[in-house]
């Protein structure tokens, strides 16, 4: 890992935020910024997560995805337990600098979801004519790439 410290700029003028070259992420009231993570080659959406200042800085330094776990309230280096680390191939920030898009290559068996599927978006919701008063989810992925109990233990 690089031994320099990542420094985010203070938020300044709208033109600088929207069209300047200074990284000044806007974290929400909880100190978080949303991250959409997609597969670098296919563009498939793998997950939506959050980063705080520290996890964003670590991601930039390490070149692997490091998130903030809202449920565990801790830094979470994706793949540290499962071996399915996300190698950052490109990290983008939106025009307002309040959302991130990370394009990654997944190591290991290629799974991203802690449930064992490739993507966290493994179910679809029927819409339009297919919708029902109590919608039933359709599984778009049916094969798990790993057994969560073997990797993480029983929860």
Phi, psi and omega in degrees: 000146177296147184261014176265159180262131178284131179241122176269138179288156172289149177291134184233232185284155178303313178300322180292318180296313188278331185224006179273179182255014183263131178277110181224070184298144178259106178274146181286186184299338177266005179080024184241157174226133181286148181228120171267125182248126181235159175289133185298317185279313187269337184084359181301135176287123181263320183191163169238128180216191181226153174233150168254184183303315183294316183291325176295316178298316179296320178300313180298316181290315187280326184080014173230153184293128174230121185246176170251122177277113179291325182287322181264349181056051179205161174296142185223104176279105185303125177092357182299326179267316187276339185087359181263057181294152178256112178275121183284122177260331177202139178233120181241155176235145183282178187300324180272356184058039177237013176206147181243150173234119182245125177257124189228164166245129184266126176283180175070222181277358176089012180272144177250323186280139179293347178277348176113353180275164179298314182242152174287345180260067185262006177227148177242155180254124178298139179229166177063227183298333181277352183289150178233161177303325175239086187301139173258133181285141175258132178280120177269341172238134181240349182247122176281145180270344174205162179266111183303324180295323179290327183276314186253348185086176179283142179250000000 
